[in-house]
Amino acid sequence: MLLSLVSVMAFIGIWYFFTAVLKVVPSNTLPDPVKVFTSFIKKFYTENPDGATLLEHTAASLQVALTGYFYALVIGIPLGIMMAWNKYVDRFVRPLFDLLKPIPGVAWIPLMIVIFGLGIASKAAVVFFSAVVPCVLNSYTGIKQTRDVHIWVARTFGATNPQKLFTIAIPTALPHILTGVRVALGAAWVAIVAAELLGATRGLGFMIQQSRGIYRTDIIIVGMLAIGICGGILTTILTFIANALLKGRR
Amino acid sequence: MYAIISIVSFLILWAIGVHYSEIKIVMPGPWEVIKEFVDSFINPVGRHTMPLHILYSLMRVVPAYLVGSVFGIVLGILMGWFRPVNSIFRPIYELIRPIPPIAWIPISIVWFGIGEGSKWFLIFLAAFVPVTLNSISGAKSVDPLLIKCGQMLGASKKYIFKSIVLPFSVPYIFSGLQVGLAGSWATVVAAEMIRSTEGVGWIIISSMDTNDVTQSLVGIMGIGIVGFLLATIMRKVEDKLCAWTRREV
């Protein structure tokens, strides 16, 4: 703990030393930490230079990310469960899924603009493509890990197929599914930066993009920090919820 | 067999969807895309043919991926095994970890220019982050019983590290390498967004400028197929090298 603190201090210290004291690099290449920090605070109440405060940008990004994320959950989890439960669905969907999986969200941008236009729908679609993969994969693994013995017991007692699925397989898979939900949130949040490269007027990705145009490296770093911090907070909240849901199951 | 049925029926659905709806104004049918894709192997898209574009992208991905992996494995193992190293690097790593490679684009341009350097930097990050994470968890989850056995039999710290911790972490490292490879390959599009005149990512980026949906679908196909092949190769390598551990999943 102490070492961590010292390490962070040392990191910031070295950063400060090289930028503010020695001036090895010009400040528009790498601004010193004090400047980044003041820009960060200032960005909470000033709209310069990109037309919105930090909180407004964050809210805009969250809206896009959560919309895409929501669809990814609603479609991805049942799809993963179905693939693991029914071998025909698996055989049918898996090849397609394997081919679409390695395609990054960014690559869909041109196509999504053409199909959905420049509004929130196309951005949410890009987020969707990034977030749906971990949902499907984790639900699939979770269901596959159901113990055969449990299924046999259920069969002995004459459980129907849906009963087996809903009372045995899904509860078994729940921890895995929730991991997928968490990973997907990370992926969704990461994808917004890509999504906002396409004609956004608000959002953290947009802010970074704008600051790059006017060489405000401090705002770029503020944006990156904000993305990192928000991602961290969102993941923590979800971990908290997941732990509450799984109480006594581990 | 099922794979073929599945893909063919997807293509048919696509063809029907495009044919009978208004979307055909902007969206090409599957046959056009496939034709264009095959065609791109003979006639150049932009300056090069498809195999060359793929080669250019691989030349960006592979070196940066290798460097990122080596850094990630070394740092991850050290962080997982030696507590002081962990406490020194953990906070900085945690700060960098959630920032997506694509968010680094502006700053990597400022730092490394618009040449290959900034592209390598982005891909390096995409590989480095997951590999480190998995290496940490690999070194952390070594069975304490094995270590105690080693200690009881009089193994030195160095020996324990070399012959218990390292081999134990290998499967974890490999799953990190797998994720890292997928991530690096996905990042090539972002990297080639910086400025490029060739590469699979370029095919997609430039199609955005010319509004050529067919071309961007051809690029997507290229990325998907190469990504799929890379993942398959990696899995085969893993099966060969880690034959002693059959990981579930």
Interface residues (C-beta under 8 A of the other chain):
Chain A: M1 L2 L3 S4 V6 S7 V8 F11 N28 T29 L30 R91 F92 V93 R94 P95 L96 D98 L99 L100 K101 P102 I103 P104 G105 V106 A107 W108 I109 P110 L111 I113 V114 I115 T141 Q145 G186 W189 V190 A191 V193 A194 L197 G205 I208 Q209 S211 R212 Y215 T217 I220 I221 G223 M224 L225 I227 G228 G231 G232 T235
Chain B: Y2 A3 I5 S6 I7 S9 F10 I23 V26 M27 P84 S87 I88 F89 R90 P91 I92 E94 L95 I96 R97 P98 I99 P100 I102 A103 W104 I105 P106 I107 I109 V110 W111 A182 W185 A186 T187 V189 A190 M193 G201 I204 S207 M208 N211 V213 S216 L217 G219 I220 I223 G224 I225 V226 G227 F228 L230 A231 E248 V249
